[in-house]
């Protein structure tokens, strides 16, 4: 009765590891299947690796294991391949991995290889030393898939540079990045645009950059802003002061009552004997001072009967 192939492999490896002077050893199995552009599997690799060195490889066409190491372990690799080929367990395992590779490629190809990931764009300006108004513009484009991308530099709407020679770098997560530089002499009012065309975009993605205001114009704008601010502050203070001093409407806001002349006592009425109150103007008029004739007051001017009352004028602002 023959032992299982897996036990035979472990026995051979255990014999190798039992030698004196040996250190730590590692054995693992690696499988992979490169895919074509249409998603079909180009090949299938199934390898038994010893200390990061391929030891035994599987041949899908012959459906058997062959030695991969042609160095010091070549003879040992032949022994391991012979043991693996004597049974069917490892061959069946390799064929199962091969079929799984075909199934997974068809299942995940659309979501992995045919996906569309839009790019992100950023412009980084760097002033150049010893050169007035010279700026190095770098358009960073990253996070896009597939790798085909077109990057253009535009100056005031006109194409001035292309990124045909830009180098594409993989990010390690099935996305790519690139960058295109442009040296310009910036002037006030200029606009530089980085335009990116990609399969994931319905229209080009554009990022704009401008040098902004010149130093002289910046000073003028700052002075105008400060002047306008001071004017608004003075206007607000004057308005507030005026509102505080203006009298408000309400009872008692007009001049108080004072001595008032009776109607008809203006110029031409003749000099009077002195301050006299109007008949009926007091709270309790004296008896006999009604509407009848006035008594004889002796020599001097006399005043006829009067029924007038004093009028008080109240002025309201």
ROTIVO-844424 format. One line per 10 residues: number of its first residue (from 1); for each residue x, y, z of C-alpha. Coordinates in nm, 2 decimals, decimal comma, m for minus. Layout:
<atoms>
NUM) X:Y:Z | ...
</atoms>
This chain:
<atoms>
1) 0,00:0,00:0,00 | 0,15:0,33:m0,11 | 0,13:0,64:0,12 | m0,07:0,94:m0,01 | 0,14:1,18:m0,23 | 0,10:1,46:0,01 | 0,26:1,26:0,29 | 0,54:1,16:0,05 | 0,61:1,53:m0,02 | 0,61:1,61:0,34
11) 0,84:1,32:0,41 | 1,09:1,45:0,15 | 1,08:1,80:0,28 | 1,11:1,68:0,64 | 1,42:1,48:0,54 | 1,57:1,80:0,39 | 1,49:2,00:0,70 | 1,63:1,75:0,94 | 1,99:1,81:0,82 | 2,22:1,98:1,06
21) 2,30:2,34:1,01 | 1,96:2,42:0,86 | 1,77:2,74:0,95 | 1,41:2,85:0,89 | 1,25:2,72:0,57 | 0,92:2,82:0,40 | 0,72:2,62:0,15 | 0,41:2,76:m0,02 | 0,19:2,71:m0,33 | 0,12:3,00:m0,57
31) m0,12:3,00:m0,86 | m0,20:3,27:m1,12 | m0,36:3,32:m1,46 | m0,27:3,61:m1,69 | m0,56:3,74:m1,88 | m0,59:3,88:m2,23 | m0,74:4,22:m2,32 | m1,08:4,05:m2,39 | m1,08:3,87:m2,05 | m0,98:3,53:m2,16
41) m0,71:3,34:m1,97 | m0,38:3,33:m2,16 | m0,20:3,08:m1,93 | m0,22:2,91:m1,59 | 0,06:2,89:m1,34 | 0,07:2,65:m1,04 | 0,40:2,64:m0,86 | 0,54:2,48:m0,54 | 0,78:2,74:m0,40 | 1,06:2,66:m0,15
51) 1,23:2,96:0,02 | 1,09:3,20:m0,25 | 1,25:2,99:m0,52 | 1,02:2,80:m0,77 | 1,08:2,43:m0,71 | 0,81:2,24:m0,90 | 0,57:2,38:m1,17 | 0,26:2,24:m1,32 | 0,23:2,19:m1,69 | m0,14:2,23:m1,79
61) m0,09:2,08:m2,14 | 0,07:1,76:m2,00 | m0,12:1,77:m1,67 | 0,19:1,68:m1,47 | 0,45:1,85:m1,25 | 0,80:1,93:m1,37 | 1,11:2,06:m1,19 | 1,15:2,44:m1,21 | 1,47:2,48:m1,02 | 1,79:2,43:m1,23
71) 2,03:2,51:m0,95 | 2,14:2,32:m0,65 | 1,79:2,19:m0,58 | 1,73:2,06:m0,93 | 1,77:1,69:m0,82 | 1,55:1,75:m0,52 | 1,29:1,92:m0,74 | 1,29:1,61:m0,96 | 1,22:1,39:m0,67 | 0,93:1,61:m0,55
81) 0,78:1,62:m0,90 | 0,80:1,24:m0,92 | 0,61:1,20:m0,59 | 0,34:1,45:m0,69 | 0,29:1,28:m1,03 | 0,25:0,94:m0,88 | m0,08:1,04:m0,73 | m0,39:1,22:m0,85 | m0,45:1,45:m0,56 | m0,21:1,73:m0,66
91) m0,30:1,71:m1,03 | m0,67:1,73:m0,95 | m0,59:2,03:m0,72 | m0,41:2,21:m1,00 | m0,69:2,14:m1,25 | m0,94:2,28:m1,00 | m0,74:2,60:m0,96 | m0,72:2,63:m1,34 | m1,10:2,60:m1,38 | m1,16:2,85:m1,09
101) m0,93:3,09:m1,28 | m1,15:3,07:m1,59 | m1,47:3,11:m1,39 | m1,34:3,41:m1,19 | m1,20:3,58:m1,49 | m1,54:3,58:m1,66 | m1,73:3,68:m1,35 | m1,51:3,97:m1,24 | m1,37:4,09:m1,57 | m1,65:4,35:m1,62
111) m1,63:4,49:m1,27 | m1,25:4,50:m1,26 | m1,10:4,54:m1,61 | m1,39:4,71:m1,79 | m1,47:4,96:m1,51 | m1,43:5,34:m1,56 | m1,28:5,55:m1,29 | m1,28:5,93:m1,36 | m0,96:6,12:m1,29 | m0,89:6,40:m1,04
121) m0,71:6,71:m1,15 | m0,51:6,97:m0,96 | m0,28:7,26:m1,07 | 0,03:7,34:m0,86 | 0,20:7,67:m0,95 | 0,57:7,72:m0,84 | 0,74:8,06:m0,90 | 1,07:8,03:m1,07 | 1,36:8,21:m0,89 | 1,56:8,48:m1,07
131) 1,29:8,51:m1,34 | 1,03:8,79:m1,31 | 0,67:8,66:m1,33 | 0,79:8,32:m1,45 | 0,58:8,03:m1,31 | 0,61:7,65:m1,35 | 0,26:7,50:m1,37 | 0,22:7,13:m1,30 | m0,11:6,96:m1,38 | m0,15:6,65:m1,16
141) m0,39:6,39:m1,29 | m0,45:6,08:m1,08 | m0,69:5,80:m0,98 | m0,82:5,72:m1,34 | m0,87:5,39:m1,51 | m0,82:5,27:m1,79 | m0,47:5,41:m1,84 | m0,55:5,60:m2,17 | m0,57:5,97:m2,10 | m0,52:6,30:m2,29
151) m0,39:6,61:m2,11 | m0,38:6,95:m2,28 | m0,26:7,29:m2,16 | m0,46:7,59:m2,28 | m0,37:7,96:m2,26 | m0,67:8,19:m2,29 | m0,85:7,91:m2,48 | m0,57:7,82:m2,72 | m0,38:7,49:m2,69 | m0,01:7,55:m2,61
161) 0,11:7,21:m2,49 | 0,01:6,84:m2,49 | 0,09:6,56:m2,25 | 0,17:6,30:m2,52 | 0,51:6,24:m2,38 | 0,39:6,23:m2,01 | 0,48:5,91:m1,82 | 0,20:5,70:m1,68 | 0,26:5,56:m1,33 | 0,04:5,28:m1,17
171) m0,09:5,35:m0,82 | m0,11:4,99:m0,72 | m0,49:4,99:m0,70 | m0,57:4,95:m1,07 | m0,56:5,32:m1,12 | m0,29:5,54:m1,28 | m0,14:5,89:m1,24 | 0,05:6,13:m1,46 | 0,15:6,50:m1,47 | 0,22:6,76:m1,74
181) 0,43:7,07:m1,67 | 0,42:7,41:m1,84 | 0,65:7,71:m1,79 | 0,47:8,04:m1,84 | 0,52:8,42:m1,79 | 0,22:8,52:m1,60 | 0,04:8,84:m1,67 | m0,27:8,99:m1,51 | m0,58:8,87:m1,68 | m0,42:8,55:m1,83
191) m0,60:8,22:m1,78 | m0,42:7,88:m1,80 | m0,64:7,57:m1,83 | m0,55:7,20:m1,78 | m0,79:7,00:m1,99 | m0,82:6,62:m1,93 | m1,00:6,38:m2,17 | m1,07:6,03:m2,05 | m1,31:5,74:m2,13 | m1,49:5,79:m1,80
201) m1,59:6,15:m1,88 | m1,87:6,27:m2,10 | m1,68:6,60:m2,16 | m1,33:6,72:m2,08 | m1,25:6,79:m1,72 | m1,09:7,14:m1,69 | m0,91:7,31:m1,41 | m0,82:7,68:m1,44 | m0,54:7,89:m1,29 | m0,47:8,27:m1,32
211) m0,19:8,49:m1,18 | m0,44:8,72:m1,01 | m0,40:9,09:m0,97 | m0,07:9,27:m1,02 | 0,09:9,43:m0,70 | 0,00:9,78:m0,81 | m0,36:9,69:m0,88 | m0,38:9,50:m0,55 | m0,27:9,82:m0,36 | m0,54:10,02:m0,54
221) m0,81:9,78:m0,46 | m0,70:9,77:m0,10 | m0,70:10,15:m0,07 | m1,05:10,17:m0,23 | m1,18:9,90:0,00 | m1,05:10,08:0,31 | m1,18:10,42:0,20 | m1,53:10,27:0,13 | m1,53:10,10:0,47 | m1,44:10,43:0,65
231) m1,71:10,61:0,46 | m1,97:10,36:0,57 | m1,85:10,38:0,93 | m1,88:10,76:0,93 | m2,22:10,75:0,77 | m2,35:10,50:1,02 | m2,22:10,70:1,31 | m2,38:11,02:1,18 | m2,71:10,85:1,13 | m2,71:10,70:1,47
241) m2,62:11,04:1,64 | m2,90:11,22:1,45 | m3,16:10,96:1,55 | m3,05:10,99:1,92 | m3,09:11,38:1,92 | m3,42:11,41:1,73 | m3,73:11,45:1,97 | m3,99:11,18:1,95 | m4,36:11,24:1,94 | m4,57:11,21:2,26
251) m4,76:11,42:2,52 | m4,57:11,71:2,66 | m4,34:11,73:2,37 | m4,46:12,08:2,28 | m4,41:12,41:2,47 | m4,60:12,44:2,79 | m4,90:12,67:2,84 | m4,82:13,03:2,93 | m5,01:13,35:2,96 | m5,23:13,37:2,66
261) m5,42:13,68:2,54 | m5,79:13,66:2,49 | m5,93:13,67:2,14 | m5,96:14,01:2,01 | m5,70:14,15:2,25 | m5,44:14,22:1,99 | m5,31:14,55:1,88 | m5,57:14,82:1,86 | m5,76:14,69:2,16 | m5,61:14,97:2,37
271) m5,39:14,95:2,68 | m5,52:14,75:2,96 | m5,50:14,83:3,33 | m5,27:14,53:3,38 | m5,28:14,16:3,35 | m5,64:14,05:3,35 | m5,78:13,71:3,32 | m6,04:13,63:3,07 | m6,40:13,59:3,19 | m6,48:13,24:3,26
281) m6,13:13,12:3,21 | m6,07:13,02:3,57 | m6,18:12,70:3,72 | m6,43:12,87:3,95 | m6,55:13,20:3,80 | m6,65:13,47:4,04 | m7,01:13,53:4,10 | m7,15:13,80:3,88 | m6,88:13,76:3,61 | m7,09:13,57:3,37
291) m7,22:13,68:3,04 | m7,40:13,99:3,17 | m7,27:14,35:3,17 | m6,96:14,41:3,37 | m6,99:14,63:3,68 | m6,87:14,99:3,69 | m6,50:14,98:3,77 | m6,45:15,35:3,79 | m6,27:15,58:3,57 | m6,05:15,43:3,30
301) m6,09:15,22:3,00 | m6,38:14,99:3,01 | m6,42:14,66:2,84 | m6,73:14,53:2,71 | m6,88:14,19:2,79 | m6,68:13,91:2,65 | m6,74:13,54:2,63 | m6,41:13,45:2,48 | m6,18:13,19:2,64 | m5,80:13,16:2,62
311) m5,68:12,93:2,36 | m5,37:12,71:2,43 | m5,17:12,61:2,13 | m4,99:12,28:2,15 | m4,73:12,22:1,89 | m4,64:11,86:1,81 | m4,33:11,78:1,62
</atoms>
